[in-house]
Amino acid sequence: MPDRAHTEIDLLLGVTASGKSACSLAIADRLNAEIVSVDSMQVYRGMDIGTAKASPAELASVPHHLIDVVDPWDAFSAAKFTEMADAAIEDITRRGKRPLIVGGTPLYVMSLVFGMFEGPSADAAFRDTLRQRADAEGTPALHVGLSEVDPEAASRIHPNDYKRIERALEVHHITGRTLSSLQTQWDSGRTRYPTRAIGLRREKEDASRRINARVRQMIAEGLVEETRRLLAHPNGMSEQARQALGYAQIIDHLEGRCPLEDAIESIKIQTRRFAKHQRTWFRKFLFAKWIDVAEDDTMASVADRAIALIESTPASNAGP
């Protein structure tokens, strides 16, 4: 286990399509850092285009961790991510490099920086009841039930994400309280590592244009073909991987539920919603320093500002 109390990390936050990946490459190169990716879908091998994964040349220019670590048919979790990220941070610091955490997926970022919420033990009988209902009515029916008792959790959990819906309902069933209200360690300001957090922030219209451009680029680069290839593998894709933003909509098209044009438009809409969700969660980083990025800013100038903040900002206080 790393000595977290004495292991400082630099965290680069940003919503999807904010430019954080390009910025992170420039920062890492100049600060002798290695990148730890905090993206719940970039962990999957073969899911490259739809996750906007770094190119082979970019991956070769700066060492990256937590990319391509599991197969698309495997399950993955925030707990497993945190375990692997801790090991990566220990390895990076042992070799005299700086860990640059880049994200990303709110649950994974929060779990790594502030800690996992353990909650009550599982209730096997209640889980059996939920599984029977899901089999009979579908997972979205459980999501509707969750929205009635914990609308905040429902707003950030995909309607087909059975495992997370199950856990949120189970916590409410056992404790009578919502999952969100029990995640108090995420509001304490105490971090697992001394952390410097820098965020990239864009105007809403600029962010929307960048999202739309990214989606068009993904389609042009072959997202439909990549998804078709993933589905054709004998092991297929896990429920979790099938729910990935971009892939879920293309799967709907490939399985005959909508035309391609509708799937593309849905990706744009859902990506904008996800960016809004990211912004909401990143507000919990009260100690973060935010950089307002203009549409015509060069990434070199943004990286200069980020490095200046990293070098002048004290790390947060790590809790026990």
Summary of the structure (lengths in Angstrom):
residues: 320
radius of gyration: 19.7
end to end distance: 14.1
largest distance: 56.8
contacts: 1003
relative contact order: 0.17
helix: 55%
strand: 12%
